[in-house]
């Protein structure tokens, strides 16, 4: 699948191990940048990975709050959909009405 490549910014992503570009084509103007992810108060994987929270949340195991996120990586062209604990540090994208 190539949805991640179409959403990623045309610059800012690290190159893959084979030397090819990890950048996208930004076909939809989303310009996803690899802000990384984190826990506590630190971000990791900046340049390699971008994760974005969705507005959809749900009750997880033990009553913890979880939410959907999209995950894109420099070495893949897809955009994975996951559920993660809201204690993780991910990016958000704000839209003006």
CORJO-V412909 format. One record per residue. RES is the residue in one letter. SS is DSSP state (2 for helix, 1 for strand, 0 for the rest). Layout:
{{RES;SS} {RES;SS}}
This chain:
{{X;0} {X;0} {X;2} {X;2} {X;2} {X;2} {X;2} {X;1} {X;0} {X;0} {X;0} {X;0} {X;0} {X;0} {X;0} {X;0} {X;0} {X;0} {X;0} {X;0} {X;0} {X;0} {X;0} {X;0} {X;0} {X;0} {X;0} {X;0} {X;0} {X;0} {X;0} {X;1} {X;0} {X;0} {X;0} {X;1} {X;1} {X;1} {X;1} {X;0} {X;0} {X;1} {X;1} {X;1} {X;0} {X;0} {X;0} {X;0} {X;1} {X;1} {X;1} {X;1} {X;1} {X;1} {X;1} {X;1} {X;1} {X;1} {X;1} {X;0} {X;2} {X;2} {X;2} {X;0} {X;1} {X;1} {X;1} {X;1} {X;1} {X;1} {X;1} {X;1} {X;1} {X;0} {X;0} {X;0} {X;0} {X;0} {X;0} {X;1} {X;1} {X;1} {X;1} {X;1} {X;1} {X;0} {X;0} {X;0} {X;1} {X;0} {X;1} {X;0} {X;0} {X;0} {X;0} {X;0} {X;0}}
